């Protein structure tokens, strides 16, 4: 298959590099600055390895080499509309689209645009981030892609994609219950985002406190309550897996939402936490911890926007004795 991956950040960059290592026909669609970074290869810093993978990267202006068999979308939610406007030359009548974004809103958008027979469901688990010099650093050895056809979609073609994407460096699973998988991933990301934003700490640090594990259980119970109401209840094994990951002693884990939030970058708070809170209200489920974290995100974002507009900083706006 000819594979186009839109985005070469922490997620798309990691999985795309593993595919390129295995000899798959992979091209990245990126911005010009990222294309320049990748001209010398994509560096992967693992938990016990450091390697550079030679990759092919194009900008939107260079995307004129005909349709691809598979387009993987690995961009932030805020960039999706822009990327979709750039994909015209890459999309043919048989092209499949595999989003590996977080949340659920994007699936409705893609279904409306391409149809459920062309859009696969996808979910990934990987703990990575992009370093200042453009490398992908893997924080934990966990890495997995789960994909599948939507109800009524092309199950056989999903199997074909699964075989093509099955390479060393991560696990891959094809499922007939992809919507359940995506809902569970969304709930986990919200739980991890809510916990880290409210506590301003990694989960190893939270779990080390006497009350930390109880707090984590409360957050998970809240998000799993929304799953139950939506018709995608968490299984016992899914609950145990989430709890183990969030309470592992000494774990450095924080979600990318928290890193983006604390480091002043554009984040997916509204797409993830905002949509989840709105969904909970529609389902009649109370989510006080989620709502509190969402309020913190919104207050923070409004303050940052005001600072940019005025040219000041938050510290400059404080009274002298508090600065």
VOROTI-753609 format. One record per atom (N, C-alpha, C): residue in three letters; x, y, z. Coordinates in steps of 0.1 Angstrom, whole numbers, plus 5000, padded with zeros to 4 digits. Layout:
ALAXYZ
...
***
This chain:
UNK500849885000
UNK500050005000
UNK500950125000
UNK500450234993
UNK501050364994
UNK500350435006
UNK501150475016
UNK500550525028
UNK501050675030
UNK500050765032
UNK500350905035
UNK499950925050
UNK500850975058
UNK500551015072
UNK500551165073
UNK499451215076
UNK499351365078
UNK499751395093
UNK500951455094
UNK501451485107
UNK502551395111
UNK503651455116
UNK504851375120
UNK505251415134
UNK504251435142
UNK504451475156
UNK504651355165
UNK504351365178
UNK504651255187
UNK503951125183
UNK502751125178
UNK502051005174
UNK502350965160
UNK502051045150
UNK502251015136
UNK503750985133
UNK504651065139
UNK506051045137
UNK506550915142
UNK506050875154
UNK506550745159
UNK506050625151
UNK504750615148
UNK504250505140
UNK504750505126
UNK504850625120
UNK505350635106
UNK506750595105
UNK507550625115
UNK508950585115
UNK509150435116
UNK508250375124
UNK508350225125
UNK507950165112
UNK506950215106
UNK506550165093
UNK507650185082
UNK508250295082
UNK509350325073
UNK510550225076
UNK510850205088
UNK511950105092
UNK511649965086
UNK510349935086
UNK509949795081
UNK509849795066
UNK510149905059
UNK510149905044
UNK508849935038
UNK507849985046
UNK506550025040
UNK506750155032
UNK505850175022
UNK505850295014
UNK505150405021
UNK505850485029
UNK505350585037
UNK505850725033
UNK504850815033
UNK505150955031
UNK504451035042
UNK505251135047
UNK504651225057
UNK504151355050
UNK502951405053
UNK502551535049
UNK502751625061
UNK503551725060
UNK503951815071
UNK504051965066
UNK504252045076
UNK504552185073
UNK506052205069
UNK506352315063
UNK507652335057
UNK508752325068
UNK508552375080
UNK509552375090
UNK509752225095
UNK508752155096
UNK508952015100
UNK509551935088
UNK509251965076
UNK509951895065
UNK511451925065
UNK511852045068
UNK513252075069
UNK513851995080
UNK513251975092
UNK513751895103
UNK513951755099
UNK513051705090
UNK513051565087
UNK513951535075
UNK514551635069
UNK515351615057
UNK516651525061
UNK517051525073
UNK518151445077
UNK517751315084
UNK516451295084
UNK515951175091
UNK515151205103
UNK514351105108
UNK513551125120
UNK514251045131
UNK514651115142
UNK515351055153
UNK514250995163
UNK514450875166
UNK513550805176
UNK514450775189
UNK514050835200
UNK514750805212
UNK513850715221
UNK514250585222
UNK513450495229
UNK513850485244
UNK513150395251
UNK513550385265
UNK514850315267
UNK515350245256
UNK516650185256
UNK517350185243
UNK517050285234
UNK517550295221
UNK517650435216
UNK518450465206
UNK518450595200
UNK518850575185
UNK517950595176
UNK518150565162
UNK517550675153
UNK518050685141
UNK517550785131
UNK517050705119
UNK515850735115
UNK515150665104
UNK515050765093
UNK515450725081
UNK515250815069
UNK513850805064
UNK513250915063
UNK511850925059
UNK511551025047
UNK510451005041
UNK510051095030
UNK508951185035
UNK509151315033
UNK508251415038
UNK507951515027
UNK506651555026
UNK506251655016
UNK505351755023
UNK505351875017
UNK504451985021
UNK503251975013
UNK502152045016
UNK500952045008
UNK501152084994
UNK502152184992
UNK502352234978
UNK503052124970
UNK503652024976
UNK504451924969
UNK503551794967
UNK502351794972
UNK501551674972
UNK500851654959
UNK501551614949
UNK501051604935
UNK501351464929
UNK501651364937
UNK502051234932
UNK500951134932
UNK499751174930
UNK498651084928
UNK498051024940
UNK496950954939
UNK496250904951
UNK497050804959
UNK496750794972
UNK497350694981
UNK496250594984
UNK496750474988
UNK495850364992
UNK495250395006
UNK496050455015
UNK495650475029
UNK496250615033
UNK495350695039
UNK495750815045
UNK495450805060
UNK496550825068
UNK496450815082
UNK496450965087
UNK495551005095
UNK495451135100
UNK495951135115
UNK497051215117
UNK497651215130
UNK498051355134
UNK497051445133
UNK497251585136
UNK496351625148
UNK496551735154
UNK495751785164
UNK494351815158
UNK493351815167
UNK491951835162
UNK491851975155
UNK492552075161
UNK492352205155
UNK492952215141
UNK493752125137
UNK494352135124
UNK493652045114
UNK492651975118
UNK492051875109
UNK491351935097
UNK490652045099
UNK489952105087
UNK490952155077
UNK492052215082
UNK493152265073
UNK493752145065
UNK494052035072
UNK494651925065
UNK493651865055
UNK492451855058
UNK491451795049
UNK491351875036
UNK491552005037
UNK491552095026
UNK492852075017
UNK493852015022
UNK495051985015
UNK495151855009
UNK494251765012
UNK494451625009
UNK493951584995
UNK493351674988
UNK492651644975
UNK493451554966
UNK494751594962
UNK495551504953
UNK495851364959
UNK495751354972
UNK496051224978
UNK494951124978
UNK493651174976
UNK492451094978
UNK491951044964
UNK491950914963
UNK491350854951
UNK490050784954
UNK489350724945
UNK488050654947
UNK488150534957
UNK489350474958
UNK489550364967
UNK490350394979
UNK490650514981
UNK491550554993
UNK490750535006
UNK491350465015
UNK490850455029
UNK491450555038
UNK490650605047
UNK491150705057
UNK491150645071
UNK492250655078
UNK492350605091
UNK492750715101
UNK491850775108
UNK492250875118
UNK492750815131
UNK493850865136
UNK494350815149
UNK494350945158
UNK493251015158
UNK493051135166
UNK492351085179
UNK492351175189
UNK491651145201
UNK490251205201
UNK489351145210
UNK488051195210
UNK487151125200
UNK485951175197
UNK484951115188
UNK484451215178
UNK484551345180
UNK483951445171
UNK484451425157
UNK485751395155
UNK486351395142
UNK485751285133
UNK485251175139
UNK484651065132
UNK483451105124
UNK482551195131
UNK481351245124
UNK481751325112
UNK482751415114
UNK483251495103
UNK483751415091
UNK484551315094
UNK485151235083
UNK484051155076
UNK483151095084
UNK482051025078
UNK481251105068
UNK480951225072
UNK480151315064
UNK480951345051
UNK482251355052
UNK483051395040
UNK483351275031
UNK483651155037
UNK484151045028
UNK483150925029
UNK482350915039
UNK481450805040
UNK481950695049
UNK481150625056
UNK481550525066
UNK482250405059
UNK482050385046
UNK482750275039
UNK484150305035
UNK484550435037
UNK485950475034
UNK486750515047
UNK486050525058
UNK486650575070
UNK486750465080
UNK487950425084
UNK488150325095
UNK488150395108
UNK487850325119
UNK488050375132
UNK489450345137
UNK490050425144
UNK491350395149
UNK491650455163
UNK492450385170
UNK492850435184
UNK494350385186
UNK495150475192
UNK496450435195
UNK496750465210
UNK497750385214
UNK498350415228
UNK499850425226
UNK500350535230
UNK501750555229
UNK502050675238
UNK503150675245
UNK503550785254
UNK504850835249
UNK504750945240
UNK505851005234
UNK505651155234
UNK506751225231
UNK506651365229
UNK507751405219
UNK507651525213
UNK508651585204
UNK509551665212
UNK510851645210
UNK511851725217
UNK512051855210
UNK512751955216
UNK512952085209
UNK513652075196
UNK514451975194
UNK515151955181
UNK514451865171
UNK513151825174
UNK512351755165
UNK512351605166
UNK513151545176
UNK513151405178
UNK511851355184
UNK511551225183
UNK510451165190
UNK511051085202
UNK510651125214
UNK511151055226
UNK509950975231
UNK510250845233
UNK509250755239
UNK509550735254
UNK508550775262
UNK508650775276
UNK508450645282
UNK507450565277
UNK507150435282
UNK507250335271
UNK507450215273
UNK507550115262
UNK506250075255
UNK505150125261
UNK503850105255
UNK503650165241
UNK503250085231
UNK502950135218
UNK501950035211
UNK500750085207
UNK499750005201
UNK498850075192
UNK498450015181
UNK497450065172
UNK496249965172
UNK495050015174
UNK493849935172
UNK493049995161
UNK492549915152
UNK491749975141
UNK490649875137
UNK489649925130
UNK488549845126
UNK487649915117
UNK486749845110
UNK485749905102
UNK484649955112
UNK483950065108
UNK482750105116
UNK481650005112
UNK480550005121
UNK479449915118
UNK478949935103
UNK478949825096
UNK478549835082
UNK479649865072
UNK480849895078
UNK481949935069
UNK482749815064
UNK483849835057
UNK484549735050
UNK485449655059
UNK484949545065
UNK485749465074
UNK486949405067
UNK486749355055
UNK487849285048
UNK488949385045
UNK488649505041
UNK489749605039
UNK490349645051
UNK489649645062
UNK490249675075
UNK491349575079
UNK491049445076
UNK491949335078
UNK493249355069
UNK493049405057
UNK494149425048
UNK495049535053
UNK494449645058
UNK495249755064
UNK495949705077
UNK495249625085
UNK495949565096
UNK497149485093
UNK497149405083
UNK498249335079
UNK499449425074
UNK499049525067
UNK500049615061
UNK500749695072
UNK499949735083
UNK500549815093
UNK501149735105
UNK501149605104
UNK501649525114
UNK503149505112
UNK503949585120
UNK505449585118
UNK506049585132
UNK507349555133
UNK507949555146
UNK507949705152
UNK507949715165
UNK508049835172
UNK506749875179
UNK505649805176
UNK504449835183
UNK503449715181
UNK502449705189
UNK501449605187
UNK500349655178
UNK499649565171
UNK498549605163
UNK497449505164
UNK496249555165
UNK495049475167
UNK493949525158
UNK493249435151
UNK492049465143
UNK490849415151
UNK489849505153
UNK488749465161
UNK487449505154
UNK486349425157
UNK485049455152
UNK484249555161
UNK484949585172
UNK484349675182
UNK485149805183
UNK485449865172
UNK486349985172
UNK485750105179
UNK484350125178
UNK483750235185
UNK483950225200
UNK483750105205
UNK483950075220
UNK485450115223
UNK486350075215
UNK487750105218
UNK488050255218
UNK487450325209
UNK487650465208
UNK486950545220
UNK485750495223
UNK485150555235
UNK486050535248
UNK486550415249
UNK487350385261
UNK488650465261
UNK489250485250
UNK490450565249
UNK490150715252
UNK488950765247
UNK488550905250
UNK488450915265
UNK487750825272
UNK487550835286
UNK488850835294
UNK489750745289
UNK491050735296
UNK491850865295
UNK491850925283
UNK492551045281
UNK491951165290
UNK490651165290
UNK490051265299
UNK490351245313
UNK490351115318
UNK490651095332
UNK492051135335
UNK493051095326
UNK494451135328
UNK494651285327
UNK493951345318
UNK494051495317
UNK493451565329
UNK492251525334
UNK491651575346
UNK492551565358
UNK493051445360
UNK493951415372
UNK495151505372
UNK495851505360
UNK497151585360
UNK496851735361
UNK495851785354
UNK495551925355
UNK495151975369
UNK494351895375
UNK493851935389
UNK495051925399
UNK495851825397
UNK496951805407
UNK498251865403
UNK498451905390
UNK499651965385
UNK500851875388
UNK500651745385
UNK501751655388
UNK501651535379
UNK502751455378
UNK502651325371
UNK501851225380
UNK501451115373
UNK500651025381
UNK501450945391
UNK502750925389
UNK503550875399
UNK503650955412
UNK503651085410
UNK503651185421
UNK502251185428
UNK501251175420
UNK499851175426
UNK499651045434
UNK500050935428
UNK499850805435
UNK500650795448
UNK501750865448
UNK502650855460
UNK502050925473
UNK501051005471
UNK500351075482
UNK499350975489
UNK499150985502
UNK498250895509
UNK496850895503
UNK496351015498
UNK495051025492
UNK495051015477
UNK496250995471
UNK496351005457
UNK495650895450
UNK495750775454
UNK495050665448
UNK493550675448
UNK493050725459
UNK491650745461
UNK491150845451
UNK491950955449
UNK491551055439
UNK491550995425
UNK492550925422
UNK492550865408
UNK491350775406
UNK490950695416
UNK489850605415
UNK488550695413
UNK488450805420
UNK487250895418
UNK487250945404
UNK488350985398
UNK488351035385
UNK487950925375
UNK488450805376
UNK488150695367
UNK486650665369
UNK486150665381
UNK484750635383
UNK483850735376
UNK484250855376
UNK483450965369
UNK483450935354
UNK484550915348
UNK484650905333
UNK483950765329
UNK484150665337
UNK483550535334
UNK481950545336
UNK481550635344
UNK480050655345
UNK479450705332
UNK480250795325
UNK479850845312
UNK479850735302
UNK480850645302
UNK480950535293
UNK479650445295
UNK479350415308
UNK478150335310
UNK476850395304
UNK476750525306
UNK475550595301
UNK475450595286
UNK476650595280
UNK476750605265
UNK476550465258
UNK476550365266
UNK476450225261
UNK477750155258
UNK478850205263
UNK480150145261
UNK480850125274
UNK480250045283
UNK480750025296
UNK482149965296
UNK482950015306
UNK484349965307
UNK484249825313
UNK485049735307
UNK485149595313
UNK485949595325
UNK485949485333
UNK486849475344
UNK488249485341
UNK488649425330
UNK490049425325
UNK490449565321
UNK489549635314
UNK489849775310
UNK490049865322
UNK489149845332
UNK489249925344
UNK490549905351
UNK490949775352
UNK492149735359
UNK493349795352
UNK493349785338
UNK494449835330
UNK494649985332
UNK493550065332
UNK493650205334
UNK494150245348
UNK493550175358
UNK493950195372
UNK495450165374
UNK495950055368
UNK497350015370
UNK498250125364
UNK497850165352
UNK498750265345
UNK498850395353
UNK497650435359
UNK497650565366
UNK498150565380
UNK498350445385
UNK498850435399
UNK500150365400
UNK500850345389
UNK502150275389
UNK503150355397
UNK503750305407
UNK504750375416
UNK505850435407
UNK506150565409
UNK507250635403
UNK506950665388
UNK505750645383
UNK505550665369
UNK505650815365
UNK506450845354
UNK506550985350
UNK505351025341
UNK504350935339
UNK503350965329
UNK502551085332
UNK502451175322
UNK501451275321
UNK500951275307
UNK499651305304
UNK499151305291
UNK499651425283
UNK499651415270
UNK500051525261
UNK499251655263
UNK497951635267
UNK497151755270
UNK497751835281
UNK498151765292
UNK498751835303
UNK500051905299
UNK500951835291
UNK502151895287
UNK501952025278
UNK500952015269
UNK500652125261
UNK500152245269
UNK499252205279
UNK498652305287
UNK499652385296
UNK500552305302
UNK501552375311
UNK502652435304
UNK502952395291
UNK504052455284
UNK503652565274
UNK502352605275
UNK501852715268
UNK501652695253
UNK501552565249
UNK501252535235
UNK499752515233
UNK499352515220
UNK497952495217
UNK497552345222
UNK496452335228
UNK496052205233
UNK494652165228
UNK494252045231
UNK492951985227
UNK491951975238
UNK492052075248
UNK491152065259
UNK489752075256
UNK489352165247
UNK487952175243
UNK487452045235
UNK488352005226
UNK487951885218
UNK487851755227
UNK488651745237
UNK488651625246
UNK487751645258
UNK488251735267
UNK487551755280
UNK486151825278
UNK486151925269
UNK484952005267
UNK483851915261
UNK484251845250
UNK483251755244
UNK482751645253
UNK483651595262
UNK483351485271
UNK482351545281
UNK482551665287
UNK481651725296
UNK480351745290
UNK480351795278
UNK479051825271
UNK478251695269
UNK478951585265
UNK478351455263
UNK477751405276
UNK478451425287
UNK477951385300
UNK476651455303
UNK476651585301
UNK475351655303
UNK474251605295
UNK474551575282
UNK473451525273
UNK472951385279
UNK473851315285
UNK473451175290
UNK472951185304
UNK472951305310
UNK472451315324
UNK473451265335
UNK474751265332
UNK475751225341
UNK476451345347
UNK476551345360
UNK477351455367
UNK478851425367
UNK479651525363
UNK481051505362
UNK481751625369
UNK481651635382
UNK482251755389
UNK483751775387
UNK484551665387
UNK485951675386
UNK486351715371
UNK485651655362
UNK485851695348
UNK485551845345
UNK484351885351
UNK483952025349
UNK484952125356
UNK485552085367
UNK486552165374
UNK487752185365
UNK488252075360
UNK489452075351
UNK489152155339
UNK487952145333
UNK487652225321
UNK487552375325
UNK487052405336
UNK487052545340
UNK488552595341
UNK489452515347
UNK490852565348
UNK491452585334
UNK491152495325
UNK491652515311
UNK491052645305
UNK489852665307
UNK489252785300
UNK489652915307
UNK489852915320
UNK490353035327
UNK491753065322
UNK492552955322
UNK493952965317
UNK494053015303
UNK493252965294
UNK493253005280
UNK492853155278
UNK491753195286
UNK491353335285
UNK492453425290
UNK493053385301
UNK494153475306
UNK495353485296
UNK495653375290
UNK496753375280
UNK496353455268
UNK495153445264
UNK494653535252
UNK494653675256
UNK494253715268
UNK494353855272
UNK495753905273
UNK496653815278
UNK498053855278
UNK498653885265
UNK498353795255
UNK498853815241
UNK498253945235
UNK496953975238
UNK496354095233
UNK496954215238
UNK497354215251
UNK497854335258
UNK499354345257
UNK500054235253
UNK501454235253
UNK502154215266
UNK501354185276
UNK501854175290
UNK501954025293
UNK502453995305
UNK502553855310
UNK501653855323
UNK501353725327
UNK500553705339
UNK501253765351
UNK502553755352
UNK503353805363
UNK503253965363
UNK503354025352
UNK503254175351
UNK501854225356
UNK500854135354
UNK499554185358
UNK499254175373
UNK500054105380
UNK499854085395
UNK500354215402
UNK499654235414
UNK500154345423
UNK501654315426
UNK502454425429
UNK503854405431
UNK504154305442
UNK503354305453
UNK503654215464
UNK503354065461
UNK502654035450
UNK502353905447
UNK503153855435
UNK503853945428
UNK504553905416
UNK505753815419
***
